[in-house]
Amino acid sequence: MSPVAAILLDLLRFNTTNPPGAEAACIAYLKHRFESAGIEYRLYARDPHRPNLVARVSGRGEAPPLLLYGHVDVVPVTDQQWTHPPFAGRVIDGWVWGRGALDMKDGIAMYADALLHAAKEPPRGDLIFLALADEETGGKDGAQFMVERHPEVFTGVRHAFGEFGGATYHLQGRRLYPIMVAEKTPCIIRATVTGTGGHGSLPHRGGAIAKLARFLATLDRHRLPVHITPPARHMVEAMADALGGARGLMLRQLLHPRLTGWMLDRLGPDMAPVEATLYNTANATVVRGGDKFNVIPSKVEVTLDCRLLPGQHPEDLLRELRAIAGPEVTFTVERLLDGGEVFDISQFEMLAGVLRDLDPGCYPIPNLLPAATDGRTLAKLGIQTYGFTPLKLPAGFSFYSTIHAENERVPVEAVEWGARAVWEAVRRYGSGQSK
């Protein structure tokens, strides 16, 4: 078994479900691996049960330091039906099974493997490895703690490799490799509707629940206004170039706001990830109202999981929501997982060149991630994260629908391929080499 596959299997055997996290044992394993290789490391922790590990290999002084970072915590497996135990770390028919196989202990294994390579073959600049706690619940004990309390760790760092990017996306017979260059910002909003309450035995129309139903139906039927941001434009244009022909021409029409919605309806549900990069989004996730079966509530609330495009702020989204809700609904921002914004795609062609060399005929594309990562926090220090945990995946395997789901798994060969890609990118960083 290859070293990177062995590291991944070991990592999967640590139950780092968050909450509560309990990442200490997993971090200790990585510490031991680096200690055995003579690599310098240090632990940083707000909570001793949830440490973060920084390891560093000195480079040749010819390039700025490069940061490889990721999180070791994983989401729960509650109420999921797994074919194989989620924390056993098993290889079945060439696939590694386990919670975190895709999100993101595979990336941690690739980055650790690259650091071990660097200890034997120093790259142009220093290579910094950062294993974080607490990404899955916002990063208070992880990225946020490190950026706010220990910014010195990141001195001189301009670019970083992190999660969500570089995995094969099969579309129209093409092999696309989205590389994250920007991400949306999570914003939790509470929508409140009030009305006359009463006894459940009497006819009651126009109450709070009815008003909320009208709002949710409107939200379901209507998109919010289109915003064509620079990251989305780069992404759509690259996808159009990759697909070519009539499909490529249709994709380009998405960049004309008057045509965006109309064209999305014709391109079909496969375009949902692309649609999310062109609009602020708001999805109802939790409804609260009433506490007795025979009492009509006078107030009901719904939690909206909202995602803001780069350059957009909560006030912009509130204005868009009020425009479709009318005066019957009031909105309150409950939580904003804010961060910095950096858009530096200077290293994209280098990463694209690595992927083209390892998978000739593929199409790397810059990607605006509809979700959020710790990259938004590192951006406060001016660090550009590239989502680069590369995997060469077979057609028919859905990367995005397998993350956080039951039976999370990844081919061993894909992880080994990804480790080669990461090391090659580390080797090329700072050289100006793109192919």
C-alpha positions in Angstrom: 0.0 0.0 0.0 1.3 3.5 -0.8 2.3 5.9 2.0 -0.6 8.3 1.2 -3.2 5.6 1.3 -1.8 4.2 4.6 -2.0 7.7 6.1 -5.6 8.2 5.0 -6.6 4.8 6.4 -5.0 5.7 9.8 -6.7 9.1 9.8 -10.2 7.6 9.1 -9.9 5.4 12.2 -10.0 8.5 14.5 -13.6 9.5 15.3 -13.3 13.2 15.0 -17.1 13.8 14.6 -17.9 17.5 15.2 -19.6 18.2 17.5 -17.7 17.5 19.8 -14.6 17.3 17.6 -12.1 15.6 19.9 -9.4 16.0 17.3 -6.4 15.6 19.8 -5.7 11.9 19.1 -5.8 12.4 15.3 -3.5 15.4 15.6 -1.1 13.4 17.8 -0.9 10.8 15.1 0.2 13.4 12.5 2.7 14.9 15.1 4.2 11.4 15.5 4.6 11.0 11.7 6.4 14.3 11.3 8.5 13.8 14.4 9.7 10.5 13.1 10.8 12.3 9.8 12.6 15.0 11.7 10.1 17.7 10.7 9.6 20.7 13.0 6.1 21.1 14.4 4.1 23.0 17.0 0.7 22.7 18.5 -1.7 25.6 19.1 -4.9 25.2 21.0 -7.7 27.3 22.5 -9.1 24.0 23.9 -6.5 21.3 24.7 -8.9 18.7 23.4 -9.0 20.5 20.0 -5.4 21.4 19.0 -4.2 22.6 15.7 -0.9 21.4 14.2 1.6 23.5 12.3 4.6 21.7 10.7 7.2 23.4 8.5 10.0 22.3 6.1 12.5 24.9 5.0 12.8 25.5 1.3 15.7 26.8 -0.8 14.7 30.5 -0.3 13.7 31.0 -4.0 10.0 31.5 -3.5 7.5 32.6 -0.8 6.3 30.0 1.7 3.4 27.9 0.5 0.6 26.8 2.9 -1.1 23.4 2.7 -4.0 23.3 5.2 -7.2 21.4 6.0 -9.4 20.2 8.8 -9.4 16.8 10.5 -12.9 17.1 12.0 -15.8 15.4 10.2 -19.6 15.7 10.2 -21.8 13.1 12.1 -23.1 9.9 10.7 -26.3 10.0 12.8 -29.2 8.1 11.2 -27.2 7.0 8.2 -27.1 3.4 7.0 -23.5 2.6 6.1 -22.5 -0.6 4.2 -19.1 -0.6 6.0 -18.3 1.0 9.4 -17.6 4.7 9.0 -14.6 4.8 11.4 -13.0 1.4 10.5 -10.7 2.7 7.8 -11.1 -0.2 5.3 -10.2 -0.7 1.7 -13.0 -2.6 -0.1 -12.5 -3.5 -3.8 -10.0 -0.7 -4.3 -12.1 2.0 -2.5 -11.3 3.6 0.9 -14.4 3.8 3.0 -15.0 6.1 5.9 -16.3 9.4 7.2 -13.9 11.9 6.0 -12.7 10.0 2.9 -13.7 13.0 0.8 -14.1 15.7 3.4 -11.3 16.1 4.0 -9.0 13.5 5.4 -8.0 12.6 1.9 -6.6 16.1 1.5 -4.9 16.0 4.8 -3.2 12.7 3.7 -2.1 14.2 0.4 -0.7 17.3 2.1 1.1 15.3 4.8 2.6 13.1 2.1 3.8 16.2 0.3 5.5 17.5 3.5 7.2 14.2 4.0 8.5 14.5 0.4 9.7 18.0 1.0 11.7 16.9 4.0 13.8 14.8 1.6 13.7 17.2 -1.4 13.3 20.9 -0.3 11.0 22.9 -2.6 11.8 26.5 -3.7 10.1 28.1 -0.7 9.2 26.9 2.8 6.3 24.5 2.9 3.9 24.9 5.8 1.4 22.2 6.8 -1.6 23.2 8.9 -4.1 20.6 10.3 -7.1 22.4 11.8 -9.8 21.6 14.2 -13.4 22.7 14.1 -14.1 23.6 10.5 -17.4 21.8 10.3 -19.0 24.1 13.0 -17.4 27.4 11.9 -13.7 27.3 12.9 -13.8 29.1 16.3 -11.2 26.6 17.7 -9.5 26.2 14.4 -8.9 28.7 11.6 -10.4 31.6 13.4 -8.3 31.0 16.5 -5.1 30.6 14.4 -5.7 33.8 12.4 -6.7 36.0 15.3 -4.2 34.7 17.9 -1.3 33.4 15.9 -1.0 35.4 12.6 2.7 35.1 12.8 2.4 31.5 11.6 1.3 32.9 8.2 4.1 35.5 7.8 5.0 35.8 4.1 2.3 33.4 2.9 0.4 34.6 -0.2 -1.1 31.4 -1.5 -2.5 28.2 0.0 -3.9 24.9 -1.1 -7.1 23.9 0.8 -10.3 22.0 0.3 -12.8 21.7 -2.5 -11.2 21.6 -5.8 -9.4 19.4 -8.3 -11.8 16.4 -8.4 -13.0 15.1 -11.7 -16.4 16.5 -12.8 -17.7 14.5 -15.8 -20.0 16.6 -18.0 -21.0 16.1 -21.6 -18.2 13.6 -22.2 -15.6 16.0 -20.9 -13.4 15.7 -17.8 -13.6 19.0 -15.9 -11.5 19.8 -12.9 -13.0 22.7 -10.9 -10.3 24.5 -8.8 -11.9 26.7 -6.1 -10.6 30.3 -6.4 -13.5 32.0 -4.4 -16.4 31.0 -2.2 -19.7 32.3 -0.9 -20.3 33.6 2.6 -22.8 31.8 4.9 -25.4 34.1 6.5 -28.2 32.8 8.7 -31.4 34.9 8.7 -34.5 34.5 10.7 -37.8 35.4 9.0 -40.7 36.2 11.3 -44.4 36.4 10.5 -47.2 37.5 12.9 -50.9 37.3 12.7 -54.0 36.8 14.8 -54.1 33.7 16.9 -57.1 31.8 18.0 -58.9 28.5 18.7 -58.1 25.7 16.3 -61.8 24.7 16.0 -62.8 27.8 14.2 -62.2 28.8 10.5 -59.1 30.9 10.4 -57.7 32.6 7.3 -54.8 35.0 6.7 -53.0 34.0 9.9 -49.3 33.8 10.5 -48.9 30.3 9.1 -50.7 31.2 5.9 -48.6 34.3 5.4 -45.4 32.3 6.0 -46.7 29.7 3.4 -47.1 32.5 0.8 -43.6 33.8 1.4 -42.0 30.3 1.2 -44.0 29.6 -2.0 -42.8 32.8 -3.5 -39.2 32.1 -2.5 -39.5 28.6 -4.1 -40.8 30.0 -7.4 -38.6 33.1 -7.8 -34.9 33.5 -8.0 -33.3 36.5 -6.4 -31.5 39.1 -8.7 -28.6 38.0 -10.8 -25.0 39.1 -9.9 -22.2 38.3 -12.4 -19.1 38.4 -10.2 -15.5 38.1 -11.7 -15.0 34.6 -10.2 -18.3 33.4 -11.8 -17.5 34.9 -15.1 -14.1 33.1 -15.2 -15.8 29.9 -14.3 -18.6 30.0 -16.8 -16.3 31.1 -19.6 -13.9 28.2 -18.9 -16.8 25.7 -18.8 -18.1 27.1 -22.1 -14.7 26.7 -23.7 -14.5 23.1 -22.4 -17.9 22.0 -23.7 -17.8 24.0 -26.9 -20.5 23.9 -29.6 -24.1 24.6 -28.8 -23.8 23.8 -25.1 -20.9 26.1 -24.7 -22.8 28.9 -26.5 -25.8 28.3 -24.1 -23.5 28.6 -21.1 -22.2 31.9 -22.3 -25.7 33.3 -22.3 -25.7 32.9 -18.5 -23.4 35.9 -18.3 -26.2 38.2 -19.7 -28.4 39.0 -16.7 -31.6 39.3 -18.8 -31.1 35.8 -20.1 -29.6 34.0 -17.1 -32.8 32.6 -15.5 -34.3 31.7 -18.8 -31.2 29.8 -19.9 -30.9 28.0 -16.6 -34.4 26.7 -17.0 -33.4 25.2 -20.3 -30.0 23.8 -19.3 -31.7 21.7 -16.6 -31.1 20.6 -13.0 -27.4 19.7 -13.6 -26.7 23.4 -13.6 -27.7 23.9 -9.9 -24.1 24.3 -8.8 -23.6 26.9 -11.5 -26.9 28.7 -10.6 -25.7 29.0 -7.1 -22.7 31.1 -8.3 -24.9 33.7 -10.0 -27.3 34.5 -7.2 -27.5 35.1 -3.5 -29.5 32.1 -2.2 -31.9 31.6 0.7 -33.2 28.2 1.7 -35.7 27.5 4.4 -34.3 24.9 6.8 -36.0 25.2 10.2 -39.6 26.2 11.0 -40.8 27.1 14.4 -44.4 28.1 15.5 -47.1 26.9 17.8 -46.9 24.7 20.9 -50.4 23.2 21.1 -52.4 21.3 18.6 -55.6 23.4 19.1 -54.1 26.8 19.3 -53.5 28.8 16.1 -50.1 30.6 16.7 -49.8 34.3 16.4 -46.1 34.1 15.4 -44.1 31.7 13.3 -40.5 31.8 12.3 -38.3 30.2 9.7 -34.5 29.9 9.6 -33.0 30.7 6.2 -29.6 29.3 5.2 -28.4 32.1 3.0 -25.2 32.2 1.0 -23.8 35.6 -0.2 -21.8 36.1 -3.4 -18.4 37.8 -3.3 -18.9 41.5 -2.9 -22.4 41.1 -1.4 -23.4 41.9 2.2 -26.3 41.0 4.5 -28.0 44.3 3.7 -28.0 43.5 0.0 -29.6 40.2 0.7 -32.2 41.6 3.1 -33.2 44.1 0.4 -33.7 41.3 -2.1 -35.7 39.2 0.3 -37.9 42.2 1.3 -38.7 42.8 -2.3 -40.3 39.4 -2.7 -41.8 39.1 0.8 -43.5 42.4 1.2 -44.3 44.0 4.6 -45.7 40.8 6.2 -42.3 39.3 6.9 -39.5 40.8 9.0 -36.0 39.6 8.7 -33.2 39.4 11.3 -29.5 38.4 10.7 -28.7 35.8 13.3 -25.2 34.8 12.2 -22.7 35.9 9.6 -19.7 33.7 9.0 -17.8 36.6 7.7 -14.3 36.6 6.3 -11.9 38.4 4.0 -12.1 38.5 0.2 -9.1 37.8 -2.0 -9.3 37.1 -5.7 -5.8 36.2 -7.0 -5.8 33.6 -9.7 -2.1 34.0 -10.5 -1.4 30.3 -9.6 -4.4 28.9 -11.4 -2.5 28.1 -14.7 0.2 26.4 -12.8 -2.3 24.1 -11.1 -4.1 23.6 -14.3 -0.9 22.6 -16.0 -0.3 20.0 -13.3 -3.7 18.4 -13.9 -3.3 18.5 -17.7 0.0 16.7 -17.5 -1.4 14.0 -15.2 -4.7 13.7 -17.1 -4.1 14.7 -20.8 -7.3 16.0 -22.4 -8.9 17.2 -19.2 -10.2 20.8 -18.6 -9.3 22.5 -15.4 -11.7 25.4 -14.6 -11.7 28.1 -11.9 -14.6 27.6 -9.5 -16.7 29.8 -7.3 -17.7 27.5 -4.5 -21.3 27.8 -3.4 -20.4 26.6 0.1 -17.8 27.9 2.5 -14.4 26.7 3.8 -11.7 28.0 6.2 -10.4 29.9 3.2 -12.7 32.8 4.0 -10.9 33.2 7.4 -7.4 33.0 6.0 -8.4 35.6 3.4 -8.5 38.1 6.3 -4.7 37.9 6.2 -4.7 38.4 2.4 -4.1 34.7 1.7 -5.6 33.3 -1.5 -6.8 29.7 -1.1 -7.0 27.4 -4.1 -9.2 24.5 -3.6 -6.8 21.8 -4.6 -7.4 18.3 -3.2 -7.2 16.6 -6.6 -8.8 13.3 -7.4 -9.1 11.5 -10.7 -12.6 10.0 -10.3 -14.4 7.5 -12.5 -17.5 8.5 -14.5 -20.7 7.8 -12.7 -19.3 8.6 -9.2 -20.9 11.7 -7.7 -18.3 13.6 -5.6 -20.7 16.2 -4.2 -23.6 13.9 -3.4 -21.2 11.5 -1.5 -19.7 14.2 0.8 -21.5 14.2 4.2 -23.6 11.3 3.1 -23.6 7.7 4.0 -21.0 5.4 2.4 -18.5 8.2 1.9 -15.6 6.7 0.0 -12.8 7.3 -2.5 -10.8 5.1 -4.9 -7.3 4.3 -3.6 -5.9 5.1 -7.1 -7.6 8.6 -7.0 -5.9 9.5 -3.7 -2.5 8.3 -5.0 -3.0 10.3 -8.2 -4.0 13.3 -6.1 -0.9 13.0 -4.0 1.3 13.1 -7.1 -0.6 16.2 -8.3 -0.1 18.0 -5.0 3.6 17.2 -4.8 4.1 18.4 -8.4 2.2 21.6 -7.7 4.5 22.2 -4.6 7.5 21.5 -6.8 6.4 24.0 -9.4 5.2 26.8 -7.0 7.3 29.9 -7.5 9.0 28.7 -10.7 6.6 30.4 -13.1 6.1 26.9 -14.7 2.5 26.2 -15.8 3.1 23.2 -18.0 
